[in-house]
Amino acid sequence: MRDAPRVRERDEDDLAACVGVLDTVHRADGYPTIWPDDPAAWLGPGADGRAWVAERAGRIVGHVALVRPAADDVAPTLLRHGPTAPLAVSRLFVDPAARGLRVGALLLARAADAAHAEGARTVLDVVTTDRAAIALYERLGWTFLGTGRQRWAPGTSVAVRCYAAPAASRSLPRETP
Ligand SMILES: CC(C)(COP(=O)(O)OP(=O)(O)OC[C@H]1O[C@@H](n2cnc3c(N)ncnc32)[C@H](O)[C@@H]1OP(=O)(O)O)[C@@H](O)C(=O)NCCC(=O)NCCS
């Protein structure tokens, strides 16, 4: 289908465009809550993580990363899991001009598929006021694990809702062939 969104692995050359989209999202939605000093570094995903971008009509319109959870992340503590520790979705955002086109759903599915291939469940947390993101996770059948408080900066904590990906990755959405 013409202009259908496509997801591919992010590479180093994509970072500037990703930061541009993130800036637009921050102004529109207040995500991330605290604008990072070094947004390219904040996008990570760090040494043992992976990241993907969504493109539409030749432009980057969305981003997601899959990372090992930080030691003080709440979501992994709420999931009973087997020998493989869960991985965490982070840095998920979609350009406001490309919303409602299943870009977010495709990015989430790609991250969850990658974790599933390693035998890991995927977890995430979302600020309780991020209604679009909560609607997305619940629409896609992610399991609500509980609520908690997450610390992102010294001396501040925010209320979050935590979710785990559906157990079967085949229930996740697919790209249009
Ligand atoms: C959350 C976000 C990634 C959704 O991206 P998107 O590409 O518009 O989402 P999709 O088109 O894939 O939506 C899939 C489903 O989620 C639900 N959904 C998504 N946005 C919604 C909204 N604003 N209100 C209600 N439901 C919504 C819908 O059910 C939708 O399916 P449907 O249209 O067939 O009913 C996007 O709004 C965003 O970037 N928000 C700001 C950043 C953010 O909050 N990131 C998450 C941090 S945890």
PDBQT file of the ligand as one rigid body, heavy atoms in Angstrom, charges set to zero:
ROOT
HETATM    1  C1  LIG A 201       1.064   6.683  22.129  1.00  0.00    +0.000 C 
HETATM    2  C2  LIG A 201       1.482   6.887  20.679  1.00  0.00    +0.000 C 
HETATM    3  C3  LIG A 201       2.868   6.253  20.476  1.00  0.00    +0.000 C 
HETATM    4  C4  LIG A 201       0.435   6.197  19.778  1.00  0.00    +0.000 C 
HETATM    5  O1  LIG A 201       0.925   6.237  18.433  1.00  0.00    +0.000 OA
HETATM    6  P1  LIG A 201      -0.050   6.023  17.159  1.00  0.00    +0.000 P 
HETATM    7  O2  LIG A 201       0.827   5.654  16.019  1.00  0.00    +0.000 OA
HETATM    8  O3  LIG A 201      -0.950   7.190  16.981  1.00  0.00    +0.000 OA
HETATM    9  O4  LIG A 201      -0.930   4.773  17.626  1.00  0.00    +0.000 OA
HETATM   10  P2  LIG A 201      -1.662   3.730  16.650  1.00  0.00    +0.000 P 
HETATM   11  O5  LIG A 201      -2.163   4.417  15.425  1.00  0.00    +0.000 OA
HETATM   12  O6  LIG A 201      -0.750   2.560  16.429  1.00  0.00    +0.000 OA
HETATM   13  O7  LIG A 201      -2.899   3.295  17.565  1.00  0.00    +0.000 OA
HETATM   14  C5  LIG A 201      -3.254   1.944  17.783  1.00  0.00    +0.000 C 
HETATM   15  C6  LIG A 201      -4.472   1.905  18.695  1.00  0.00    +0.000 C 
HETATM   16  O8  LIG A 201      -4.173   2.543  19.952  1.00  0.00    +0.000 OA
HETATM   17  C7  LIG A 201      -5.337   3.313  20.375  1.00  0.00    +0.000 C 
HETATM   18  N1  LIG A 201      -4.971   4.742  20.450  1.00  0.00    +0.000 N 
HETATM   19  C8  LIG A 201      -3.821   5.298  19.993  1.00  0.00    +0.000 A 
HETATM   20  N2  LIG A 201      -3.842   6.651  20.251  1.00  0.00    +0.000 NA
HETATM   21  C9  LIG A 201      -5.041   6.897  20.866  1.00  0.00    +0.000 A 
HETATM   22  C10 LIG A 201      -5.663   8.079  21.378  1.00  0.00    +0.000 A 
HETATM   23  N3  LIG A 201      -5.065   9.291  21.284  1.00  0.00    +0.000 N 
HETATM   24  N4  LIG A 201      -6.883   7.968  21.965  1.00  0.00    +0.000 NA
HETATM   25  C11 LIG A 201      -7.498   6.765  22.031  1.00  0.00    +0.000 A 
HETATM   26  N5  LIG A 201      -6.968   5.619  21.560  1.00  0.00    +0.000 NA
HETATM   27  C12 LIG A 201      -5.754   5.684  20.987  1.00  0.00    +0.000 A 
HETATM   28  C13 LIG A 201      -6.412   3.102  19.344  1.00  0.00    +0.000 C 
HETATM   29  O9  LIG A 201      -7.250   2.047  19.800  1.00  0.00    +0.000 OA
HETATM   30  C14 LIG A 201      -5.649   2.655  18.129  1.00  0.00    +0.000 C 
HETATM   31  O10 LIG A 201      -6.289   1.745  17.306  1.00  0.00    +0.000 OA
HETATM   32  P3  LIG A 201      -7.580   2.141  16.424  1.00  0.00    +0.000 P 
HETATM   33  O11 LIG A 201      -7.274   3.484  15.843  1.00  0.00    +0.000 OA
HETATM   34  O12 LIG A 201      -7.647   1.037  15.415  1.00  0.00    +0.000 OA
HETATM   35  O13 LIG A 201      -8.706   2.153  17.387  1.00  0.00    +0.000 OA
HETATM   36  C15 LIG A 201       1.508   8.398  20.312  1.00  0.00    +0.000 C 
HETATM   37  O14 LIG A 201       0.272   8.976  20.664  1.00  0.00    +0.000 OA
HETATM   38  C16 LIG A 201       2.627   9.183  20.977  1.00  0.00    +0.000 C 
HETATM   39  O15 LIG A 201       3.736   9.260  20.445  1.00  0.00    +0.000 OA
HETATM   40  N6  LIG A 201       2.348   9.795  22.156  1.00  0.00    +0.000 N 
HETATM   41  C17 LIG A 201       3.339  10.656  22.850  1.00  0.00    +0.000 C 
HETATM   42  C18 LIG A 201       4.534   9.866  23.373  1.00  0.00    +0.000 C 
HETATM   43  C19 LIG A 201       4.126   8.808  24.395  1.00  0.00    +0.000 C 
HETATM   44  O16 LIG A 201       3.236   8.981  25.205  1.00  0.00    +0.000 OA
HETATM   45  N7  LIG A 201       4.862   7.664  24.336  1.00  0.00    +0.000 N 
HETATM   46  C20 LIG A 201       4.620   6.552  25.203  1.00  0.00    +0.000 C 
HETATM   47  C21 LIG A 201       5.415   6.689  26.452  1.00  0.00    +0.000 C 
HETATM   48  S1  LIG A 201       5.142   5.315  27.539  1.00  0.00    +0.000 SA
ENDROOT
TORSDOF 0
